[in-house]
């Protein structure tokens, strides 16, 4: 998140949301990185817990090749 926010320290609330989504959905770290970037792009730089959790659960349910492969290539499918 520091890269995306041009070096600014991420808000504690954003980090808590990301940690919670990661813990609940158990996505591979490379997939989680894609999810964070995707959400930030879609929501104009904001982190929404409900939105992020919904997409993470959807990717997990679909068993996206990106979630299974976990090498971080690709965007996942929504």
C-alpha positions in Angstrom: 0.0 0.0 0.0 2.9 2.3 0.6 3.8 2.0 -3.1 0.3 2.9 -4.3 0.0 5.8 -1.9 3.3 7.3 -3.0 5.1 6.6 0.2 2.4 7.6 2.7 1.9 5.3 5.7 -1.4 3.4 5.3 -4.2 4.1 7.7 -4.4 1.7 10.6 -8.1 1.0 9.8 -7.1 0.0 6.2 -4.5 -2.4 7.5 -7.0 -3.9 9.9 -9.5 -4.5 7.1 -6.8 -6.1 5.0 -5.7 -8.3 7.9 -9.2 -9.4 8.5 -9.9 -10.3 4.9 -6.7 -12.2 4.7 -7.5 -14.1 7.9 -11.0 -15.0 6.9 -10.5 -15.8 3.3 -7.0 -17.3 3.5 -6.0 -16.0 0.1 -2.4 -16.4 -1.0 -0.4 -13.2 -0.5 0.1 -12.5 -4.2 -3.7 -12.8 -4.8 -4.3 -10.6 -1.8 -1.9 -8.0 -3.3 -3.9 -8.0 -6.5 -7.2 -7.7 -4.5 -5.9 -4.7 -2.6 -4.8 -2.9 -5.8 -8.1 -3.9 -7.6 -10.2 -2.5 -4.7 -8.1 0.7 -4.5 -8.5 1.3 -8.3 -12.2 0.5 -8.3 -13.0 2.7 -5.3 -10.8 5.7 -6.1 -8.2 4.9 -3.5 -10.5 3.8 -0.7 -10.6 0.4 1.2 -14.1 -0.9 1.8 -14.3 -3.9 4.1 -17.6 -5.2 2.7 -16.5 -4.7 -0.9 -13.1 -6.3 -0.4 -14.6 -9.3 1.6 -17.2 -9.9 -1.2 -14.7 -10.0 -3.9 -12.3 -12.1 -1.9 -15.1 -14.6 -1.1 -16.1 -14.6 -4.8 -12.6 -15.3 -6.0 -12.2 -18.1 -3.4 -15.6 -19.7 -4.4 -14.7 -19.6 -8.0 -11.4 -21.2 -7.2 -9.8 -18.8 -9.6 -6.6 -20.1 -11.2 -4.8 -17.2 -9.7 -5.9 -18.3 -6.2 -4.9 -21.8 -6.8 -1.6 -21.0 -8.5 -0.8 -18.1 -6.1 2.1 -16.8 -8.2 0.4 -13.4 -8.5 0.1 -13.3 -12.3 -3.3 -12.0 -13.5 -6.1 -10.2 -12.0 -8.5 -12.9 -11.0 -11.9 -13.0 -12.4 -14.9 -11.1 -10.9 
